[in-house]
Amino acid sequence: MDGEVAQLAALVISANHRLKHPGDPMQWFATQRAFARCGSISFELAAKRRQKKPALLPMAETPPAWLDQLARSGTARVLLGFERQDEEVIPGETIPDRIAAGFAGGGSLWTMTTETDDGRALGWRAAWKAAYPSARDGRIWAVRYTATAATPQPQGRDLESAATELRHALAEMSEFAWSHDVKEANLRFTSALALLEGAPDPMPIAHPAGPADTLSDDAVCLLNAAQRGWMFDNMELWGHLRLDEPTWRDHARRSEALYDAVTAAVVAAVNSSVPPR
């Protein structure tokens, strides 16, 4: 899954866990995988000034400090938001988000919203910069989150309906990959289906402690399956195919359905961490 999306998801889940369990030391938080390639992660507020550019006010220089600030600010819940863009890069030609997602900074708009019980909300956007290109430990990125005034947002789909949609989309893509002998893609899709059902992972990878461990079993299955089904930055798997136009249109239709299902599943799984109102 895209690194920016993975980090937003991790922050949302972690923040909601802190709000629900303030006494948990969350020893896994500062060293989690979502931060592994970042040399710095900071947070600032954009404060409006009359007839002037917004002033950027530092809020926290590290994610743990940000969590502490949230707890002191009256934040009641944190949500992951998603909005398609499908940009018209060339007049008359729209690039779908599922394709743009394979390029740096491309794809849909993902946000994080912090909300209070009295209706106040801040929307957070991330800016990634390769500020430390020579870092020996691979932590080349500097990430700065900036918050502006926003409106509270809905929580999104429930886990069951998101899982049903994802199951169908994965099966459709698996059938296409199987019928066209794209074995690696089919393995990804069938393993995602296994993860969705809570079965052992056919493609096991190491899972160090992290935010997902705080979710319910159903949410973990949904999130793992969505991550495995995120194939939109790996389109070269289909590059060797020689298909006629109707078959490519069929592939595009199935891919579009998978993108909708995967993104809805990520939002549903992550936002299941939101504390009850």
C-alpha positions as CSV (number, residue, x, y, z in Angstrom):
1,M,0.0,0.0,0.0
2,D,1.1,3.6,-0.7
3,G,3.4,4.8,2.1
4,E,1.5,8.1,2.6
5,V,-1.8,6.2,3.0
6,A,-0.2,3.6,5.3
7,Q,1.2,6.4,7.6
8,L,-2.1,8.2,7.7
9,A,-3.9,5.0,8.6
10,A,-1.3,4.3,11.3
11,L,-1.7,7.7,12.8
12,V,-5.5,7.5,12.9
13,I,-5.6,4.1,14.5
14,S,-2.9,5.0,17.0
15,A,-4.6,8.3,17.9
16,N,-7.9,6.6,18.5
17,H,-6.3,4.0,20.6
18,R,-4.6,6.6,22.8
19,L,-7.9,8.4,23.2
20,K,-9.6,5.2,24.3
21,H,-6.7,3.9,26.4
22,P,-4.7,6.9,27.8
23,G,-2.8,4.6,30.2
24,D,-1.4,2.3,27.5
25,P,2.4,3.2,26.9
26,M,2.1,2.1,23.3
27,Q,5.7,1.1,23.2
28,W,5.4,0.0,19.5
29,F,4.3,3.5,18.4
30,A,7.5,5.5,17.8
31,T,9.3,2.6,16.0
32,Q,6.4,1.3,13.9
33,R,6.9,0.3,10.3
34,A,4.9,3.3,9.0
35,F,7.7,5.6,10.2
36,A,10.6,3.5,9.1
37,R,11.8,5.6,6.2
38,C,11.2,9.0,7.7
39,G,13.9,11.1,9.3
40,S,11.4,13.5,10.7
41,I,7.6,13.8,11.1
42,S,6.2,17.1,12.4
43,F,2.9,18.7,12.8
44,E,1.7,22.4,12.5
45,L,-1.5,24.4,12.5
46,A,-2.4,26.9,9.8
47,A,-4.0,29.9,11.7
48,K,-6.0,32.4,9.7
49,R,-4.9,36.0,9.8
50,R,-7.0,38.9,8.5
51,Q,-6.0,39.8,4.9
52,K,-2.8,37.9,5.3
53,K,-1.4,34.4,4.5
54,P,-2.2,31.9,7.2
55,A,0.5,31.7,9.9
56,L,2.0,28.2,10.4
57,L,2.2,27.4,14.1
58,P,4.3,24.5,15.2
59,M,2.3,21.9,17.2
60,A,4.6,18.9,17.6
61,E,8.0,17.8,16.3
62,T,7.4,14.1,16.7
63,P,4.4,11.7,16.4
64,P,4.5,10.9,20.2
65,A,4.3,14.6,21.0
66,W,1.4,15.0,18.6
67,L,-0.5,12.2,20.4
68,D,0.1,14.0,23.7
69,Q,-1.2,17.3,22.2
70,L,-4.4,15.6,20.9
71,A,-5.2,14.2,24.4
72,R,-4.8,17.7,25.9
73,S,-6.8,19.5,23.2
74,G,-10.1,17.9,23.7
75,T,-10.0,15.7,20.6
76,A,-12.6,13.0,20.8
77,R,-12.0,11.1,17.6
78,V,-9.8,10.9,14.6
79,L,-11.0,9.8,11.1
80,L,-9.4,8.8,7.8
81,G,-10.9,10.6,4.8
82,F,-10.8,9.7,1.2
83,E,-11.8,11.6,-1.9
84,R,-11.3,10.7,-5.6
85,Q,-9.7,13.3,-7.9
86,D,-9.5,11.6,-11.4
87,E,-7.6,14.5,-12.8
88,E,-7.9,15.8,-16.3
89,V,-4.2,16.1,-17.0
90,I,-4.7,16.5,-20.8
91,P,-7.8,18.3,-22.0
92,G,-10.4,15.7,-22.7
93,E,-8.3,12.9,-21.1
94,T,-8.9,11.9,-17.5
95,I,-6.4,9.8,-15.6
96,P,-8.2,7.6,-13.2
97,D,-6.9,7.6,-9.6
98,R,-6.2,3.9,-9.7
99,I,-3.5,4.7,-12.4
100,A,-2.3,8.0,-10.9
101,A,-1.8,6.1,-7.6
102,G,1.3,4.5,-9.1
103,F,3.1,7.8,-9.3
104,A,4.6,9.8,-6.5
105,G,2.0,12.2,-5.2
106,G,-0.7,10.9,-7.5
107,G,-4.0,9.2,-6.8
108,S,-6.9,10.2,-4.6
109,L,-6.9,12.7,-1.8
110,W,-6.4,11.2,1.6
111,T,-6.8,13.2,4.8
112,M,-7.0,12.9,8.5
113,T,-9.6,14.7,10.5
114,T,-9.4,15.4,14.3
115,E,-12.7,16.2,15.9
116,T,-14.1,17.4,19.2
117,D,-17.5,16.6,20.7
118,D,-18.7,20.2,20.2
119,G,-18.3,20.0,16.4
120,R,-14.9,21.6,15.9
121,A,-12.6,19.8,13.4
122,L,-9.2,20.1,11.8
123,G,-8.2,18.5,8.5
124,W,-4.6,17.3,8.2
125,R,-2.7,17.0,5.0
126,A,0.8,15.6,4.6
127,A,3.7,17.0,2.6
128,W,6.6,14.6,1.9
129,K,10.1,15.8,1.0
130,A,13.2,13.8,0.3
131,A,15.2,16.0,2.8
132,Y,17.8,13.4,3.8
133,P,18.9,11.7,0.6
134,S,22.2,10.5,2.0
135,A,20.8,9.0,5.2
136,R,22.6,5.7,5.8
137,D,19.6,4.2,7.6
138,G,17.3,4.8,4.7
139,R,15.2,7.5,6.5
140,I,15.3,9.9,3.6
141,W,11.8,11.5,4.1
142,A,10.8,14.6,6.0
143,V,7.0,14.6,6.5
144,R,5.1,17.7,7.7
145,Y,1.4,17.5,8.5
146,T,-0.5,20.8,8.3
147,A,-4.0,21.3,9.8
148,T,-6.6,23.7,8.7
149,A,-10.2,24.2,9.8
150,A,-12.5,21.5,8.5
151,T,-16.0,20.1,9.0
152,P,-16.6,16.8,10.8
153,Q,-16.8,13.9,8.4
154,P,-18.8,10.6,8.3
155,Q,-17.2,7.5,9.5
156,G,-17.8,5.6,6.3
157,R,-18.8,2.0,5.5
158,D,-19.3,-0.7,8.1
159,L,-16.9,-3.6,8.1
160,E,-19.3,-6.2,6.8
161,S,-20.4,-4.3,3.7
162,A,-16.8,-3.2,2.9
163,A,-15.7,-6.8,3.2
164,T,-18.4,-8.0,0.9
165,E,-17.5,-5.5,-1.8
166,L,-13.8,-6.3,-1.5
167,R,-14.4,-10.0,-1.6
168,H,-16.3,-9.7,-4.9
169,A,-13.7,-7.3,-6.5
170,L,-10.8,-9.6,-5.5
171,A,-12.5,-12.7,-6.9
172,E,-13.2,-10.8,-10.2
173,M,-9.5,-9.8,-10.5
174,S,-8.3,-13.3,-9.6
175,E,-10.5,-14.8,-12.3
176,F,-9.1,-12.4,-14.9
177,A,-5.5,-13.1,-13.8
178,W,-6.0,-16.8,-13.8
179,S,-7.7,-16.9,-17.2
180,H,-4.8,-14.9,-18.7
181,D,-2.0,-16.8,-16.9
182,V,-0.7,-13.9,-14.9
183,K,0.4,-16.1,-12.0
184,E,2.0,-13.6,-9.7
185,A,-1.0,-11.3,-9.8
186,N,-3.4,-14.2,-9.2
187,L,-1.3,-15.3,-6.2
188,R,-1.7,-11.8,-4.8
189,F,-5.4,-11.7,-5.2
190,T,-6.0,-15.3,-3.9
191,S,-3.8,-14.5,-0.9
192,A,-5.8,-11.3,-0.2
193,L,-9.0,-13.4,-0.3
194,A,-7.4,-15.8,2.2
195,L,-6.5,-12.9,4.5
196,L,-10.0,-11.5,4.3
197,E,-11.4,-14.8,5.6
198,G,-8.9,-14.9,8.4
199,A,-7.0,-17.9,6.9
200,P,-3.2,-18.4,7.2
201,D,-1.3,-16.1,4.8
202,P,-0.2,-18.0,1.7
203,M,2.5,-15.3,1.3
204,P,3.5,-14.7,4.9
205,I,5.6,-11.6,5.8
206,A,6.9,-10.4,9.1
207,H,4.4,-8.2,11.0
208,P,6.1,-6.3,13.8
209,A,3.9,-4.9,16.5
210,G,1.9,-1.9,15.3
211,P,-1.4,0.0,15.3
212,A,-3.3,-2.8,13.5
213,D,-2.8,-5.0,16.6
214,T,-5.3,-2.7,18.4
215,L,-8.1,-3.4,15.9
216,S,-10.8,-6.0,16.1
217,D,-10.2,-9.3,14.3
218,D,-12.6,-8.4,11.5
219,A,-11.0,-5.0,11.0
220,V,-7.5,-6.6,10.9
221,C,-8.6,-9.1,8.2
222,L,-10.2,-6.4,6.1
223,L,-7.1,-4.1,6.4
224,N,-4.7,-6.9,5.6
225,A,-6.7,-8.0,2.6
226,A,-6.9,-4.4,1.3
227,Q,-3.2,-3.9,1.7
228,R,-2.5,-7.2,-0.2
229,G,-5.0,-6.3,-2.9
230,W,-3.4,-2.8,-3.5
231,M,-1.9,-3.5,-7.0
232,F,-2.2,-0.1,-8.4
233,D,1.5,0.7,-8.1
234,N,2.5,-2.6,-9.7
235,M,0.9,-2.4,-13.2
236,E,3.9,-3.9,-14.9
237,L,2.5,-7.3,-13.9
238,W,0.0,-6.9,-16.7
239,G,2.5,-5.3,-19.2
240,H,3.3,-8.5,-21.2
241,L,-0.3,-9.2,-22.0
242,R,-1.4,-8.9,-25.6
243,L,-5.2,-8.3,-25.4
244,D,-7.8,-6.9,-27.7
245,E,-9.5,-3.7,-26.8
246,P,-12.7,-5.2,-25.4
247,T,-10.6,-7.4,-23.0
248,W,-8.6,-4.4,-21.9
249,R,-11.8,-2.6,-21.2
250,D,-12.9,-5.5,-19.1
251,H,-9.6,-5.4,-17.2
252,A,-10.1,-1.6,-16.6
253,R,-13.6,-2.2,-15.3
254,R,-12.5,-4.9,-12.9
255,S,-9.5,-2.7,-11.8
256,E,-11.8,0.2,-11.2
257,A,-14.1,-1.9,-9.0
258,L,-11.0,-3.2,-7.1
259,Y,-9.8,0.4,-6.5
260,D,-13.2,1.4,-5.1
261,A,-13.3,-1.7,-2.9
262,V,-9.8,-1.5,-1.6
263,T,-10.0,2.2,-0.7
264,A,-13.4,1.7,1.0
265,A,-12.0,-1.2,2.9
266,V,-9.0,0.8,4.2
267,V,-11.3,3.6,5.4
268,A,-13.7,1.2,7.0
269,A,-11.0,-0.8,8.8
270,V,-9.1,2.3,10.0
271,N,-12.2,4.2,11.1
272,S,-13.5,1.2,13.0
273,S,-11.0,2.4,15.6
274,V,-13.0,5.5,16.3
275,P,-14.2,5.8,19.9
276,P,-18.0,5.6,20.3
277,R,-19.8,8.9,20.6
